[in-house]
Amino acid sequence: MGTIYSPVLLITAFFETQQARWVKSNRKRGEVDEDTIEEWEQMDGEMDLEGEGWTKKVQATRPNVDVGVEAVYDEVGQLRKEVKELRDLLEGVKGRVADGQ
């Protein structure tokens, strides 16, 4: 994998280094980091995310990080039980294959 990805990573590192030098040079002179205005920056005041339903979609797909520790322990316990059942099932299949059935 290293052989495959190393040329791409080296090229990326070269371009990132050049960009970092350019930004550092601009900061020394007191200029802004970039002069390019992206399309999303131009449309900042024009988009109504709530009206288009994006806010609701984001809230619906957001993970619940406020889950209590007890709920996590319950989930881990359930997962352990399912893994044990799966292990028992696989051992049974392995035994039948070893017996020639």
N, C-alpha and C positions, 0 to 999 in steps of 0.2 A: 504494500500500500504506500509505503514511504517513497518508493521509486516512482510510482504513478503520480502521486500528488506533489512531490517536491518541486518539479518545475513550475507548476501553477502557483504554489505557495511562494517561491522565490520571486516570480514576476509580480505577484500581489504585494509582497514586502517591498520591492523596489518602488512601485508606484505609491504605496502608502508613505514610504520614507520621503519621497519627493514632495508629496502633498504636505507632510508635516513640516518640512523645511520651509515651504512656501508660506504656510500659516505662521510659523515662528518668525519669519522675516517680516511679514505684514504686522504682526503684533509689536515687534521692535520699533517699527516706524509709526505705530499708533493707528494703523489702518484696520478696516474690518477684515475678518477672516476670509470671507468669500464675497464675490460681487454678483454671483448668479442668483437670480430670483426664480425659485421653482414655481411650477404651475399651481401647486397646492397653496403656496404662500400668496399668490395673486388672488385666489378665490376665497381667501380667509373670511371676508365679510359677507360673501354671497351665499354661502352654504348654510342651510338650516337643517342641522343634523337631527334635531328632535322632530321636525315636521316630516322628514323623510323616513323616520322610523329607526334610524341607526342607533340612537340611544337605547331604545328598548331591546334591540338585537344584542347589543353589547352587554347590557345588564342580564339578559337571559343566558348568555354563554359564559359569563364571568364565574370563575370558581368560587365556591363558598369557603373562605379561609377562616370564618368565625366558628367553625365546628369545635366543640369541646373535646377535651382529652378523652372523656369517657366514650364518646362516639367513635373516636379513632381506635380505642382499644376494642370496642365491639366489632368494628370492621376487620381488624387484624385477627381477632378470634374467629370470626366467620371465615376469613380467608384461610387460616390454618386448618380449620375443619374441612374445607373443600379440598385443600391440598392433600390432607390425609386420606380422604375418600378417593381421590384420584390415584394416589400412591397404592392404596389397597387394590383398586381396580387393575392397575398396571401389573402389580405382582401376581394377581390372579390370571391375567392373560399370559404373563411370562411363564407361569407354572403349567398352563395348558399347552403352550408351545413346546416347552421342554419335555412334556409327557408324550408329545406327538399327536395331539388331537387337532 
